[in-house]
């Protein structure tokens, strides 16, 4: 497994209610993932990345936000967000 992610999805609760989900289009800097697992510490994943271009979806719940995201986009291909760009 490569330590460089292909894409990332990050979710956040909004202070006014509901959630927002950001999906990366272009990542900046050094995007690396480090996965660790041990009996003492359990599982953890550390990553640091910046997103220059991203897709933003707001909804009432995470399931709704992710459903809206995946209705328009699926990972894979040379440019997985191409279908979302305006003609």
QUIMONOR-V69023 format. One record per residue. N is the residue number from 1. PHI is phi in whole degrees, 0 to 359 (NA if undefined). Layout:
# QUIMONOR-V69023
n=N phi=PHI
n=N phi=PHI
This chain:
# QUIMONOR-V69023
n=1 phi=NA
n=2 phi=288
n=3 phi=271
n=4 phi=257
n=5 phi=289
n=6 phi=283
n=7 phi=198
n=8 phi=223
n=9 phi=236
n=10 phi=234
n=11 phi=244
n=12 phi=211
n=13 phi=282
n=14 phi=270
n=15 phi=298
n=16 phi=272
n=17 phi=106
n=18 phi=82
n=19 phi=223
n=20 phi=229
n=21 phi=238
n=22 phi=248
n=23 phi=241
n=24 phi=288
n=25 phi=254
n=26 phi=228
n=27 phi=260
n=28 phi=250
n=29 phi=68
n=30 phi=265
n=31 phi=269
n=32 phi=223
n=33 phi=242
n=34 phi=234
n=35 phi=255
n=36 phi=227
n=37 phi=213
n=38 phi=211
n=39 phi=297
n=40 phi=283
n=41 phi=261
n=42 phi=80
n=43 phi=263
n=44 phi=207
n=45 phi=229
n=46 phi=249
n=47 phi=210
n=48 phi=221
n=49 phi=197
n=50 phi=245
n=51 phi=246
n=52 phi=275
n=53 phi=242
n=54 phi=205
n=55 phi=259
n=56 phi=239
n=57 phi=232
n=58 phi=252
n=59 phi=201
n=60 phi=287
n=61 phi=222
n=62 phi=299
n=63 phi=303
n=64 phi=291
n=65 phi=296
n=66 phi=291
n=67 phi=298
n=68 phi=298
n=69 phi=299
n=70 phi=284
n=71 phi=292
n=72 phi=257
n=73 phi=213
n=74 phi=221
n=75 phi=299
n=76 phi=117
n=77 phi=84
n=78 phi=293
n=79 phi=220
n=80 phi=296
n=81 phi=262
n=82 phi=307
n=83 phi=293
n=84 phi=271
n=85 phi=283
n=86 phi=296
n=87 phi=292
